[in-house]
Amino acid sequence: MKSMLTIISNALCRITGRNAGAQTVSEGARIVVSSRSFADFTPTASFDIKKCELHRLEEGPPVKAELTREQGLQYYRTMQTVRRMELKADQLYKQKIIRGFCHLYDGQEACAMGIEAGINPSDHLITAYRAHGYTYTRGVSVKEILAELTGRKGGVAKGKGGSMHMYAPHFYGGNGIVGAQVPLGAGIALACQYQGNNQLCVTLYGDGAANQGQIFESFNMAALWKLPCIFICENNKYGMGTSVERSSASTEYFRRGDFIPGIRVDGMDVLCVREATKFAADHCRAGKGPILMELETYRYHGHSMSDPGVSYRTREEIQEVRSKSDPISLLKERMLGNNMAAAEEFKEIDVAIRKEVEEAAQFATSDPEPPLEELCNHIFYNEPPMEVRGTNPWSKLKSIS
């Protein structure tokens, strides 16, 4: 085996032009993993997943999920990147580099990753203010997200949107008004239906918004017009500091659509979320109208950075969820237990992610803030330059589309 590795190592060195003596430990580990990947690793495995509770449906998502090695590593990399990015945001906030509202997503990574794996890139997604994870899964880099959080010119919204207002193609934010994104999501679904493009809209809201009247109005219109909309309630058990039991007479949010079919999903299992999302997407694309999903999940941080998160729940409760239901650990253990990857691979991925996040944080703290003359730009799209009133009638600013 050693002689074989030496041959492979020397061949790689000849290809890359590197000296065999200059090979690092991590490169050696990569060669070991690479040589094992063809011989030892399981390329595909099937896993039992939790059965979904159903409302107005005769059949639900499958109770088994197929996972390829490549998919598993991709899901792990994405969820771990979101986790590291949020922990870095926590650090920057405590250093007073990030200011204002900041709602972190760590703990709920399986929701964002599972949904993205269950829809097409051309489908649409709109969410509430806990938006960093979805901004990343919709294609925005860590560097642009952190720079937006610090209000820098290189941010995804040019430093003028902040934590709650990030956007990307087919991603509509990031909305600060509780529940207000739900009618917007129904409108996006109406556009999909009107254009006949076989696309759909994933419309997310939290358990804290689930009692908003505008949500039920959106349900009603979506059902009447059979809109291709997946309404998703991310139930992380607490709306700000109020538990769902104290805020809702009925905590079965997947039944709240009444006339809309619903499913309750284990939101801490990325495979369970993926399969449920695929099922919901097929339902919408078949012309059956909207469907409602409830993802049972958990946030590790408080509601926002101003909330320590332990005045209404115990540290023991948080630690129990971390130890028993963490979405990243669950996926990693599945892959290791079925010989789909090596522990060294996960370590390498973790090291690469830490490096990426650190570099992004350096950019987010060194990039310049947007200049004052750009303050009013992009108020309108594709309009001629116009004057905008400042803080008083004599203060005039220019807006350029």
C-alpha positions, 0 to 999 in steps of 0.5 A: 500500500505504501509503495502504491501511495508513493507511486501515486504521489510521485505521479501527482508531483510530476503533473503539478510540478511539485517536489515530492519532499515538499508534500504536506500532511493534508496533501498526503491525506488527500491522496489516501482519501483519493485512493480509498474513494475508488476502492472502499467508499460506498457511492450510494446508500439508502436511509430510513427517515421519519414519516411525515404527518399528513393533512388532506393527503392520502400519501406523503413523502417516502420514508426512505431516502437515497444519498450519494457520496457527492450529495452528502459531502455537498450538503455537509459543506453547505450546512457547515459553511452556514454554521461557521458564517453565523458564528463569525457574525456572532463574533463580529456583532459582539465586537460592535462591527456588525450593528442593528438587527441580526437574526442568526440561523445556526441550528436550522441549516437542514431546512435551507439545505434540504429545501434547496436540494428539493427545488430547481435553481430557477424556482423562487424563494422568499423568506423572513428576516432570518435570511443568511442561510437562504442567501447562501444556498441561493448562490451568494458568497460568504464574503458578500453576506458578511460584507453586507452585515458590516455595511460595506460597499462589497456587500450583496446589497452594496452595504445598504440592506443589512442582515434582513435585506439580502437578495439574489436571482430568484431570491426575494429576501429577507423581509423585516415585517413579520409575515409580510413576505407571505402575500408577496410569495403568493404573488410570485407564484401567481406570476409563475402561473401566469407565465406558464414556466412550470416554476414555483415559489417557496414562501417561508415564515416562522411560527411567530408569524403563523397567527398573522391575518395576511397569511390566511388571506394568502392561503385563501387566494392561493387555494382559489387560484391553485397557485404553485406555492409551497408555504413553509412554516419554520417552527423553531419552537419560539416566536421571539421569547414566547413558546408556541404553546403560549402563543397558538391555540393550535400548534399543528401549523401544517393543518392551519391551511384548512383546505390546503394539504399539509405535511409536518416534517423533521426539520433537523434532518436534511434528507427528510426536508429534501424528500418532503420538498420534492414531494411538495414541488411535484404537487405544485407542478402537477397543477394541484395548487398550493401545499403547506409544510411545517418544518420542526426545527430549533435555533441555537442562538436567541431570536436576535443578537439582542436576545441571550436566548436563555431567559425563556428556555434552559441551557440544558434544553439547548444542549440536549438538542445540540447533542441529540438532533444537530443536523450537521452531526446527524449527516456526518454520522450517517456518512461515516457509519455507512462508509461513505466518507473518511473522517479526514475528509470532513476535517479537511472540509472544516479547515477549508471552510474556516479559512474561507470564512476568516478571509471573508471576515477580513474583507468585510472589515476592510472593504470601504463603506458606500460613499454618501453620494450613492446613498439614494441610488437604486431606489427605482429600476431603469429610471432616469436620474432624479433628485431625492429630498434629504433630511430637510427640504434644502438637502438634495441627493441624486438617485441613479438606477 
